[in-house]
Amino acid sequence: MDPIDAIDDAAAAAAFRRLVRHLRHRDDAQNIDLMGLAGFCRNCLSDWVGEAGGLSREQARTAIYGMPYAEWKVRHQQEASPEQLRRMAQSVAKNAP
């Protein structure tokens, strides 16, 4: 059994909510940089939540961003540089099985 499966669902849910609140607070951490480093971002997290919970894409993104995604983009999203896009492409390529 994978040790992560031993984590109680309530503890996992609390840790997940803490992660989401941390990402909301750290709006300076751009999605493109998260993708370049870890191969996932807030949008990925939203997609996973939506798939697991039967939410629409907009509902899931609002849950993760704490506001409609379009509003978050206007407030916080910066233009991606060519270097950020290159790092993201390299990182996402590692996600393939």
C-alpha positions in Angstrom: 0.0 0.0 0.0 1.2 3.5 -0.8 1.8 5.4 2.4 -0.3 8.3 1.2 -3.3 6.0 1.3 -2.8 5.7 5.0 -3.5 9.4 5.5 -7.0 9.9 7.0 -9.4 11.6 4.6 -10.1 14.4 7.1 -6.3 15.1 7.4 -5.9 15.0 3.6 -8.8 17.4 3.1 -7.3 19.8 5.7 -3.9 19.7 4.1 -5.5 20.3 0.6 -7.4 23.3 1.9 -4.2 24.7 3.4 -2.5 24.2 0.1 -5.3 26.1 -1.7 -5.2 28.9 0.8 -1.4 29.1 0.4 -1.7 29.4 -3.4 -4.4 32.0 -3.0 -2.2 34.0 -0.7 0.9 33.6 -3.0 -0.6 35.2 -6.0 2.9 36.2 -6.9 3.6 32.5 -7.7 2.6 32.6 -11.3 0.9 29.5 -12.8 3.5 29.4 -15.6 6.3 29.2 -13.0 4.5 26.4 -11.1 4.2 24.6 -14.4 7.8 25.1 -15.2 8.9 23.8 -11.8 6.4 21.1 -10.9 4.4 20.4 -14.1 1.1 21.5 -12.5 -0.6 24.7 -11.5 -3.8 26.1 -10.1 -5.6 25.2 -13.3 -4.5 21.6 -13.1 -5.6 21.5 -9.4 -8.9 22.9 -10.5 -9.3 20.3 -13.2 -8.5 17.5 -10.7 -11.0 18.9 -8.2 -13.7 19.3 -10.9 -13.2 15.7 -12.1 -13.2 14.3 -8.6 -16.2 16.3 -7.4 -18.3 16.6 -10.5 -17.9 20.3 -10.7 -18.0 22.4 -13.8 -14.6 23.9 -14.9 -15.7 27.4 -13.7 -17.0 26.1 -10.4 -13.8 24.2 -9.7 -11.6 27.2 -10.7 -13.7 29.5 -8.5 -13.2 27.1 -5.6 -9.4 27.1 -6.1 -8.8 30.7 -7.0 -11.3 32.1 -4.5 -12.9 34.2 -7.3 -13.8 33.7 -10.9 -10.8 32.7 -13.0 -11.2 35.6 -15.4 -11.1 38.1 -12.5 -7.9 36.4 -11.1 -6.2 36.6 -14.5 -6.9 40.4 -14.7 -5.7 41.0 -11.1 -2.7 38.7 -10.9 -1.6 37.0 -14.1 1.5 38.4 -15.9 2.6 37.8 -19.5 4.7 34.7 -19.8 8.2 35.1 -21.1 9.7 32.9 -23.8 12.0 31.3 -21.1 9.0 30.6 -18.8 7.2 28.9 -21.7 10.3 26.9 -22.5 10.6 25.7 -18.9 6.9 24.8 -18.8 7.2 22.7 -22.0 10.2 20.8 -20.7 8.5 20.2 -17.3 5.1 19.2 -18.8 6.9 16.7 -21.0 8.0 14.9 -17.8 4.3 14.3 -16.9 3.8 11.8 -19.7 3.8 8.2 -18.4 
